[in-house]
Amino acid sequence: MAATEARDRPYARMLDGQYQLIRSLSQYHENMQAPVLLAYDHLGTKGKGMYVAIKGTIDLFASLAKAKRVLRELKFSVRLSGHPDLIYLENLLVPSDEQTFTGIFMVFKLMRCDLSTRLAEGVAVAQAEAYGIAQNKGRGCGHEVGKPITGRLVKRWMFELLSGLAFLHGSGVLHRDIKPSNLLVDDHDRLRICNLGLARADVRRGEDIVYTWTSHVVSRSYRAPELFLRRNLPSDTLDQVSPPSSPRPAVSDASPTSVAPDIPARRGSAPSAYPPFSSYSPAIDVWSAGAVFSETLTGRALIPPGLPVKEQLRAVLSFSGTPKRSDWCDGGGLSSPSMKRYLQSLPHYPGMDKLGCFPGVSVEGTHLLDQLLAFDPRDRPSAEEALRHPYFHSVRGDYERRPRPVALNPADFDFELRQPSAHEPARLRQEIVQEIKEFRRRNGKGPGGLGATPQTRVPPVSGSTLPAQVTHDGEAAKAAEAQLLLRGSTVPVEKMGAMRLDDDDPPAPQ
């Protein structure tokens, strides 16, 4: 025990000198992979302190899949950081013991909230306005609740989302889990894409087997319809929704673990990020962006969560309309026989009147929505093409020229294609350490505050980044328990449960 404390002491000094943990920003649940902690960076930028979010992954080597997901997010965050529409990586903390650490910690720019929270605020504002009008109090009641969501703000959000996706896709990366909770907004309502742990990059070479292209990884309400096409639908009894605790959908995939190709790639074929004979392409992120677009206009998810597969496909077709292509049921050769029979049995859907569904939205806006949510991925524009749509004409001038996509080195992602062995955890551990050290070397982070004078008082939060409080000193006193996390240990469940941002009641309207 004494040896462990001595080993971790330099790490604790580094954290005490630069980062002071306050509380958790994410509500604890049993499947939590990466709790996000609010912290104060005493050194900050140019010596000026600031609040940051520290994403800590605990029990890192509990499974190879978890270790690979963390390494993948590290590599993407390091190589793609700097684009204004992706979350900005401020720092990576070096483990105290490179041979035995069980957790890593990524320091990100602190954002106000995610888009789902911001949309809920917008809905509350609209309800307050409606209530004021109904009570003959006139307009203006909404400002007591929060900031409204305007048509121009939705345009800006969609431009930033599609700009970030164009950068990712141009770099050969699929996000695969675009949804409001993975989109963060700051105090000025600027949007950034986060959570790259489920993303995939173009790393295939020659005859390499594609890795884990699971069709169910995308959140169901934001899942492109082509990701359902390989499902077998042998009977109505299987057309049910999985219970929340189930890691797999009740409807079976063509492959028990993935939608990897049943036929190997042809010899001499060009490398591709997406397996042949699979549903994966950048169009899945574009469809998800369209679902987010619809939600920003109405405050409600386009596809309610929990729909069975057949009902979800019918809902998408009734909204977007039956594709005009004669071979749409084939899905480019992707549909399973049972799925193809089911799609052929459906009536023709003309599609909904988008202007009627989204009152107040321009003709250009409904046209773009129609394109993004096309059932057939061949009918959707790329993210780059969508950015040139006339809908964005009034906001395009607000944005400077965006950075060009980067060329990723396939050798950096060899871990994706390696066959598992007894030495794989040690190899992954070494790669994680090297990734952290390389990032800190390139960004001039040096020792990261080792030996700095510890500070105990955190200045009050300014602006609307977090609910105003008298002082954070009381919460900072509990940071000793959170030091367990930063030493690579796990904070007990009952302790993490008490560290929630949503425990703070918002101030009452004046």
C-alpha positions as CSV (number, residue, x, y, z in Angstrom):
1,M,0.0,0.0,0.0
2,A,2.8,2.4,0.9
3,A,4.6,1.5,-2.3
4,T,1.4,2.3,-4.3
5,E,1.0,5.7,-2.6
6,A,4.6,6.5,-3.2
7,R,4.3,5.6,-6.9
8,D,1.2,7.7,-7.3
9,R,2.5,10.7,-5.4
10,P,4.1,12.5,-8.3
11,Y,0.9,12.1,-10.4
12,A,-1.1,13.5,-7.5
13,R,1.2,16.5,-7.2
14,M,0.9,17.2,-10.9
15,L,-2.9,17.2,-10.7
16,D,-2.9,19.3,-7.5
17,G,-0.7,21.8,-9.2
18,Q,-2.7,22.2,-12.4
19,Y,-6.1,20.5,-12.3
20,Q,-8.5,20.6,-9.4
21,L,-11.4,18.2,-9.7
22,I,-14.8,19.5,-8.7
23,R,-17.6,17.0,-9.6
24,S,-18.9,14.8,-12.3
25,L,-20.6,16.3,-15.4
26,S,-22.2,12.9,-16.4
27,Q,-24.8,11.0,-14.5
28,Y,-23.4,7.6,-13.3
29,H,-24.9,4.4,-14.7
30,E,-23.7,0.8,-14.6
31,N,-22.5,0.8,-18.2
32,M,-20.6,4.0,-18.0
33,Q,-17.4,3.8,-19.9
34,A,-16.0,7.3,-19.5
35,P,-17.2,9.6,-16.7
36,V,-16.7,13.3,-17.6
37,L,-15.5,15.4,-14.7
38,L,-15.6,19.2,-14.2
39,A,-12.1,20.5,-13.3
40,Y,-10.4,23.8,-12.9
41,D,-7.1,24.2,-14.8
42,H,-5.0,26.6,-12.7
43,L,-2.4,27.0,-15.4
44,G,-4.8,27.3,-18.3
45,T,-3.8,29.2,-21.4
46,K,-0.9,31.6,-21.0
47,G,-1.1,31.2,-17.2
48,K,-4.8,32.2,-17.1
49,G,-7.0,29.6,-15.3
50,M,-10.0,28.1,-16.9
51,Y,-12.6,25.4,-16.5
52,V,-12.2,22.2,-18.5
53,A,-13.9,18.8,-18.9
54,I,-11.8,15.7,-18.1
55,K,-13.0,12.5,-19.7
56,G,-11.7,9.6,-17.7
57,T,-11.9,6.0,-18.8
58,I,-11.8,3.6,-15.9
59,D,-10.9,-0.1,-15.9
60,L,-9.3,0.4,-19.2
61,F,-8.1,-3.1,-19.8
62,A,-11.3,-4.9,-18.6
63,S,-11.6,-6.0,-22.2
64,L,-9.7,-5.7,-25.5
65,A,-12.7,-4.0,-27.1
66,K,-12.7,-1.3,-24.5
67,A,-8.9,-0.7,-24.7
68,K,-9.1,-0.5,-28.5
69,R,-12.0,1.9,-28.3
70,V,-10.0,4.2,-26.1
71,L,-6.9,4.0,-28.2
72,R,-9.0,4.7,-31.3
73,E,-10.5,7.8,-29.7
74,L,-7.1,9.0,-28.6
75,K,-5.7,8.7,-32.1
76,F,-8.7,10.4,-33.7
77,S,-8.7,13.2,-31.1
78,V,-5.0,13.8,-31.6
79,R,-4.9,13.7,-35.4
80,L,-8.2,15.5,-36.1
81,S,-8.1,18.1,-33.3
82,G,-8.1,21.7,-34.4
83,H,-11.1,21.7,-36.7
84,P,-13.6,24.3,-35.3
85,D,-16.5,21.9,-35.6
86,L,-14.8,19.1,-33.6
87,I,-14.3,19.0,-29.8
88,Y,-10.9,20.5,-29.0
89,L,-8.4,18.3,-27.1
90,E,-6.6,20.5,-24.6
91,N,-4.3,17.9,-22.9
92,L,-3.6,14.3,-22.2
93,L,-2.5,13.3,-18.7
94,V,0.4,10.9,-18.4
95,P,-0.1,7.9,-16.1
96,S,2.1,7.7,-13.0
97,D,3.1,4.1,-13.7
98,E,3.2,3.2,-17.4
99,Q,3.2,-0.5,-16.7
100,T,0.2,-0.8,-14.4
101,F,-2.2,2.1,-15.0
102,T,-5.9,1.2,-15.5
103,G,-7.3,4.6,-16.5
104,I,-6.5,7.5,-18.8
105,F,-7.7,11.1,-18.8
106,M,-8.3,13.4,-21.7
107,V,-8.8,17.1,-21.1
108,F,-11.2,18.9,-23.4
109,K,-12.5,22.4,-23.8
110,L,-15.5,22.8,-21.6
111,M,-18.8,23.3,-23.4
112,R,-22.1,24.5,-22.0
113,C,-24.2,21.4,-22.8
114,D,-25.1,18.9,-25.4
115,L,-27.6,19.6,-28.2
116,S,-30.3,17.5,-26.6
117,T,-30.3,19.6,-23.5
118,R,-30.2,22.8,-25.6
119,L,-33.2,21.6,-27.6
120,A,-35.1,20.9,-24.4
121,E,-34.4,24.5,-23.3
122,G,-35.7,25.7,-26.6
123,V,-38.9,23.7,-26.2
124,A,-39.4,25.2,-22.7
125,V,-39.0,28.7,-24.1
126,A,-41.6,28.0,-26.7
127,Q,-44.0,26.6,-24.1
128,A,-43.5,29.6,-21.9
129,E,-44.3,31.9,-24.9
130,A,-47.4,29.9,-25.7
131,Y,-48.5,30.0,-22.1
132,G,-48.0,33.8,-21.9
133,I,-50.1,34.3,-25.0
134,A,-52.8,32.1,-23.7
135,Q,-52.9,34.0,-20.4
136,N,-53.1,37.4,-22.3
137,K,-49.7,38.3,-21.0
138,G,-48.3,38.9,-24.5
139,R,-45.0,37.7,-25.8
140,G,-41.6,37.8,-24.0
141,C,-42.2,35.3,-21.3
142,G,-39.8,32.9,-22.8
143,H,-36.6,34.8,-21.8
144,E,-37.3,33.9,-18.2
145,V,-36.8,30.2,-19.1
146,G,-33.8,30.3,-21.4
147,K,-32.6,31.1,-24.9
148,P,-34.9,30.6,-27.8
149,I,-34.0,28.5,-30.9
150,T,-34.4,30.5,-34.1
151,G,-34.3,29.5,-37.7
152,R,-30.9,31.1,-38.2
153,L,-29.5,29.2,-35.2
154,V,-30.7,25.9,-36.7
155,K,-29.0,26.9,-40.0
156,R,-25.8,27.5,-38.1
157,W,-25.9,24.3,-36.2
158,M,-26.6,22.3,-39.4
159,F,-23.8,24.1,-41.3
160,E,-21.3,23.3,-38.4
161,L,-22.5,19.7,-38.2
162,L,-22.1,19.1,-41.9
163,S,-18.8,21.0,-42.0
164,G,-17.5,18.7,-39.3
165,L,-18.8,15.6,-41.1
166,A,-17.2,16.8,-44.4
167,F,-13.9,17.0,-42.6
168,L,-14.2,13.6,-41.1
169,H,-15.4,11.9,-44.3
170,G,-12.7,13.7,-46.3
171,S,-10.2,12.2,-43.8
172,G,-11.6,8.7,-44.4
173,V,-13.4,8.6,-41.0
174,L,-17.0,7.6,-40.2
175,H,-18.4,8.9,-37.0
176,R,-21.2,6.2,-36.8
177,D,-23.0,7.7,-33.8
178,I,-24.2,11.2,-34.8
179,K,-27.0,12.2,-32.4
180,P,-27.8,15.3,-30.3
181,S,-26.1,13.9,-27.2
182,N,-22.8,13.6,-29.2
183,L,-23.1,17.3,-30.3
184,L,-22.0,19.9,-27.9
185,V,-22.8,23.6,-27.9
186,D,-20.9,26.4,-26.1
187,D,-22.1,29.7,-24.5
188,H,-22.4,31.3,-28.0
189,D,-24.3,28.3,-29.4
190,R,-21.5,27.1,-31.5
191,L,-21.7,23.4,-32.2
192,R,-18.9,20.8,-32.0
193,I,-19.0,17.1,-32.7
194,C,-17.6,14.9,-29.9
195,N,-17.2,11.2,-28.9
196,L,-15.1,9.6,-31.6
197,G,-14.7,6.3,-29.7
198,L,-17.1,4.5,-32.1
199,A,-15.7,6.0,-35.3
200,R,-13.9,4.0,-37.9
201,A,-11.1,5.0,-40.3
202,D,-9.9,3.9,-43.7
203,V,-7.3,1.3,-42.6
204,R,-8.0,-1.7,-44.9
205,R,-5.1,-2.8,-47.0
206,G,-5.2,-5.7,-49.6
207,E,-7.0,-8.7,-48.3
208,D,-7.3,-7.6,-44.7
209,I,-10.5,-8.6,-43.0
210,V,-12.8,-5.8,-42.0
211,Y,-13.2,-5.3,-38.3
212,T,-16.4,-5.1,-36.3
213,W,-18.7,-3.2,-38.7
214,T,-21.7,-3.8,-36.4
215,S,-25.0,-2.5,-37.8
216,H,-26.4,-1.8,-34.4
217,V,-23.7,0.6,-33.2
218,V,-25.6,3.7,-34.4
219,S,-28.3,4.8,-31.9
220,R,-31.5,3.3,-33.2
221,S,-33.5,6.6,-33.7
222,Y,-30.6,8.0,-35.8
223,R,-29.7,4.8,-37.6
224,A,-29.8,5.0,-41.4
225,P,-32.3,2.5,-43.0
226,E,-29.7,0.7,-45.0
227,L,-28.2,-0.6,-41.8
228,F,-31.3,-2.7,-41.3
229,L,-31.2,-4.3,-44.7
230,R,-29.1,-7.3,-43.9
231,R,-31.3,-8.3,-41.0
232,N,-33.1,-11.6,-41.3
233,L,-36.8,-11.4,-40.6
234,P,-37.9,-15.0,-40.4
235,S,-41.1,-14.4,-38.5
236,D,-43.1,-11.7,-36.7
237,T,-42.1,-13.2,-33.4
238,L,-38.5,-11.8,-33.8
239,D,-39.6,-8.3,-34.8
240,Q,-39.3,-7.0,-31.3
241,V,-37.1,-4.4,-29.6
242,S,-34.3,-5.7,-27.5
243,P,-34.5,-5.0,-23.7
244,P,-32.3,-2.1,-22.6
245,S,-29.8,-4.5,-20.9
246,S,-29.3,-6.6,-24.1
247,P,-26.1,-5.9,-25.9
248,R,-27.5,-7.2,-29.2
249,P,-30.8,-6.6,-31.1
250,A,-33.4,-9.3,-31.0
251,V,-33.5,-9.4,-34.8
252,S,-30.4,-11.3,-36.0
253,D,-27.8,-9.9,-38.3
254,A,-26.6,-11.8,-41.4
255,S,-23.4,-12.3,-39.4
256,P,-23.6,-12.9,-35.6
257,T,-21.0,-10.2,-34.8
258,S,-20.9,-7.8,-37.7
259,V,-21.9,-6.9,-41.3
260,A,-18.4,-7.8,-42.5
261,P,-18.5,-9.1,-46.1
262,D,-19.4,-12.7,-46.8
263,I,-17.2,-12.6,-49.9
264,P,-13.5,-11.4,-49.6
265,A,-12.4,-8.3,-51.5
266,R,-11.1,-9.0,-55.0
267,R,-7.3,-9.4,-55.3
268,G,-5.7,-6.1,-56.3
269,S,-8.8,-4.0,-55.4
270,A,-8.2,-0.5,-54.1
271,P,-8.2,-0.1,-50.3
272,S,-11.5,1.0,-48.9
273,A,-12.7,2.2,-45.6
274,Y,-16.0,0.4,-46.0
275,P,-16.3,-3.4,-46.6
276,P,-17.7,-4.5,-49.9
277,F,-21.2,-5.9,-49.8
278,S,-21.9,-4.0,-46.6
279,S,-24.2,-1.0,-45.8
280,Y,-21.4,1.2,-44.6
281,S,-20.6,4.5,-46.3
282,P,-20.5,8.2,-45.3
283,A,-24.3,8.3,-46.2
284,I,-25.1,6.8,-42.8
285,D,-23.7,9.9,-41.0
286,V,-25.6,12.1,-43.5
287,W,-28.9,10.4,-42.7
288,S,-28.2,10.8,-39.0
289,A,-27.5,14.5,-39.6
290,G,-30.9,14.7,-41.3
291,A,-32.6,13.2,-38.3
292,V,-30.8,15.8,-36.1
293,F,-32.0,18.5,-38.5
294,S,-35.6,17.3,-38.1
295,E,-35.3,17.3,-34.3
296,T,-33.9,20.8,-34.2
297,L,-36.9,22.0,-36.1
298,T,-39.6,20.3,-33.9
299,G,-37.9,19.5,-30.6
300,R,-38.9,15.8,-31.0
301,A,-37.0,12.9,-32.4
302,L,-38.0,12.0,-36.0
303,I,-38.1,8.3,-35.1
304,P,-39.3,7.5,-31.6
305,P,-37.0,5.2,-29.7
306,G,-38.0,1.6,-29.2
307,L,-39.8,0.9,-32.6
308,P,-39.5,-2.6,-33.9
309,V,-37.5,-3.0,-37.2
310,K,-40.4,-3.3,-39.5
311,E,-42.3,-0.4,-37.9
312,Q,-39.2,1.8,-38.1
313,L,-38.7,1.1,-41.8
314,R,-42.3,1.9,-42.5
315,A,-42.0,5.1,-40.5
316,V,-39.0,6.2,-42.6
317,L,-40.7,5.3,-45.9
318,S,-43.9,7.1,-45.0
319,F,-41.9,10.2,-44.2
320,S,-39.4,10.2,-47.1
321,G,-41.5,8.3,-49.7
322,T,-40.8,5.1,-51.6
323,P,-37.6,5.6,-53.7
324,K,-38.1,6.0,-57.5
325,R,-35.3,3.5,-58.3
326,S,-36.7,0.1,-59.4
327,D,-34.0,-1.8,-57.5
328,W,-34.5,0.0,-54.2
329,C,-35.6,-3.1,-52.4
330,D,-32.3,-4.8,-53.2
331,G,-30.4,-2.1,-51.4
332,G,-27.5,-2.4,-53.9
333,G,-27.5,-6.2,-53.3
334,L,-27.4,-5.8,-49.5
335,S,-31.0,-6.8,-48.5
336,S,-31.4,-10.3,-47.0
337,P,-34.0,-12.4,-48.8
338,S,-36.6,-12.0,-46.0
339,M,-36.0,-8.2,-45.9
340,K,-36.4,-7.9,-49.6
341,R,-39.7,-9.8,-49.5
342,Y,-40.9,-7.6,-46.7
343,L,-40.0,-4.3,-48.5
344,Q,-41.6,-5.6,-51.8
345,S,-44.8,-6.3,-49.8
346,L,-45.2,-2.7,-48.6
347,P,-47.5,-0.2,-50.4
348,H,-46.2,2.7,-52.3
349,Y,-45.6,5.7,-50.0
350,P,-45.8,9.2,-51.5
351,G,-43.9,10.8,-48.7
352,M,-45.1,13.5,-46.3
353,D,-45.6,17.1,-47.2
354,K,-42.5,18.6,-45.5
355,L,-43.8,22.2,-45.6
356,G,-46.9,21.0,-43.8
357,C,-44.8,19.0,-41.3
358,F,-42.4,21.8,-40.5
359,P,-44.3,25.1,-40.6
360,G,-42.2,28.2,-40.8
361,V,-39.3,26.3,-42.5
362,S,-38.3,27.6,-45.9
363,V,-38.7,25.7,-49.2
364,E,-34.9,25.3,-49.3
365,G,-34.9,23.9,-45.8
366,T,-37.5,21.2,-46.5
367,H,-35.7,20.4,-49.8
368,L,-32.4,19.8,-47.9
369,L,-34.2,17.7,-45.3
370,D,-35.7,15.6,-48.0
371,Q,-32.3,15.0,-49.5
372,L,-30.6,14.1,-46.2
373,L,-33.3,11.7,-45.2
374,A,-33.7,9.9,-48.5
375,F,-34.3,6.2,-47.9
376,D,-31.9,5.1,-50.6
377,P,-28.3,6.2,-49.7
378,R,-27.6,6.7,-53.4
379,D,-30.1,9.6,-53.4
380,R,-28.4,11.5,-50.5
381,P,-25.8,14.2,-51.0
382,S,-22.4,14.0,-49.4
383,A,-21.7,16.3,-46.5
384,E,-19.6,18.5,-48.8
385,E,-22.4,18.7,-51.3
386,A,-25.0,19.5,-48.7
387,L,-22.9,22.5,-47.5
388,R,-23.4,24.1,-51.0
389,H,-27.2,23.8,-50.7
390,P,-29.0,27.2,-51.1
391,Y,-30.5,26.7,-47.6
392,F,-27.1,27.9,-46.2
393,H,-26.8,31.0,-48.4
394,S,-27.6,33.4,-45.6
395,V,-25.1,32.0,-43.1
396,R,-22.2,30.8,-45.3
397,G,-20.5,34.1,-45.1
398,D,-20.3,33.9,-41.3
399,Y,-17.7,31.1,-41.5
400,E,-14.1,31.4,-42.5
401,R,-12.5,28.8,-44.7
402,R,-12.4,25.4,-42.9
403,P,-9.3,23.3,-42.6
404,R,-8.7,20.7,-45.3
405,P,-9.1,17.0,-44.5
406,V,-6.0,15.2,-43.2
407,A,-4.4,12.0,-44.6
408,L,-4.3,9.4,-41.9
409,N,-1.5,6.9,-41.8
410,P,-2.9,3.3,-42.0
411,A,0.1,2.1,-40.0
412,D,-1.3,4.1,-37.0
413,F,-4.3,1.8,-37.0
414,D,-2.6,-1.6,-37.3
415,F,-4.1,-2.5,-33.9
416,E,-7.5,-2.7,-35.6
417,L,-6.4,-5.6,-37.8
418,R,-4.1,-7.5,-35.4
419,Q,-5.2,-11.0,-34.4
420,P,-5.7,-11.0,-30.6
421,S,-2.9,-12.7,-28.6
422,A,-1.8,-13.0,-25.0
423,H,0.5,-10.0,-25.5
424,E,-2.2,-7.8,-26.9
425,P,-3.1,-5.9,-23.7
426,A,0.6,-5.0,-23.1
427,R,0.9,-3.8,-26.7
428,L,-2.2,-1.7,-26.4
429,R,-0.9,-0.2,-23.2
430,Q,2.4,0.7,-24.8
431,E,0.6,2.3,-27.8
432,I,-1.6,4.4,-25.5
433,V,1.4,5.7,-23.6
434,Q,3.2,6.5,-26.8
435,E,0.2,8.4,-28.1
436,I,-0.1,10.5,-25.0
437,K,3.6,11.3,-25.0
438,E,3.7,12.2,-28.7
439,F,0.7,14.5,-28.2
440,R,2.3,16.3,-25.2
441,R,5.6,16.6,-27.1
442,R,4.0,18.2,-30.2
443,N,1.9,20.5,-28.1
444,G,4.7,21.6,-25.7
445,K,2.9,20.4,-22.6
446,G,6.1,19.3,-20.9
447,P,5.7,17.8,-17.4
448,G,2.2,19.3,-17.2
449,G,2.6,21.3,-14.0
450,L,4.7,19.0,-11.9
451,G,6.0,20.9,-8.9
452,A,3.6,23.8,-9.3
453,T,2.2,25.4,-6.2
454,P,-1.1,23.7,-5.3
455,Q,-4.1,26.1,-5.1
456,T,-7.3,25.4,-3.2
457,R,-9.7,28.1,-4.2
458,V,-11.4,28.0,-7.6
459,P,-12.8,31.3,-8.9
460,P,-16.6,31.4,-9.5
461,V,-17.9,30.3,-12.9
462,S,-18.5,33.2,-15.3
463,G,-21.2,33.3,-18.0
464,S,-23.7,30.5,-18.5
465,T,-21.2,27.6,-18.8
466,L,-22.4,26.2,-15.5
467,P,-25.1,27.1,-13.0
468,A,-23.7,29.9,-10.8
469,Q,-22.7,28.9,-7.3
470,V,-21.3,30.8,-4.3
471,T,-18.1,28.8,-4.3
472,H,-16.8,25.5,-5.5
473,D,-14.6,25.0,-2.4
474,G,-17.1,22.6,-0.8
475,E,-17.1,20.4,-3.9
476,A,-13.3,20.7,-4.2
477,A,-13.0,19.2,-0.7
478,K,-14.4,16.0,-2.1
479,A,-11.8,15.9,-4.8
480,A,-9.6,13.6,-2.7
481,E,-11.9,10.8,-3.5
482,A,-11.8,11.7,-7.2
483,Q,-8.0,11.4,-7.0
484,L,-8.6,7.7,-7.1
485,L,-9.8,8.0,-10.6
486,L,-6.8,10.0,-11.6
487,R,-4.4,7.4,-10.1
488,G,-6.0,4.8,-12.4
489,S,-8.4,3.4,-9.8
490,T,-12.2,3.2,-9.8
491,V,-14.3,5.5,-7.7
492,P,-16.9,3.5,-5.9
493,V,-20.4,3.5,-7.5
494,E,-22.0,5.1,-4.4
495,K,-19.5,7.9,-4.5
496,M,-19.8,8.6,-8.2
497,G,-23.6,8.7,-7.8
498,A,-23.2,11.7,-5.5
499,M,-21.2,13.7,-8.1
500,R,-23.9,14.9,-10.5
501,L,-24.3,18.2,-12.3
502,D,-28.0,17.7,-12.4
503,D,-28.2,17.8,-8.6
504,D,-27.9,21.6,-8.8
505,D,-31.2,23.3,-9.0
506,P,-31.4,26.2,-11.6
507,P,-31.9,29.7,-10.2
508,A,-35.5,30.7,-9.9
509,P,-36.7,33.3,-12.5
510,Q,-36.5,36.8,-11.2
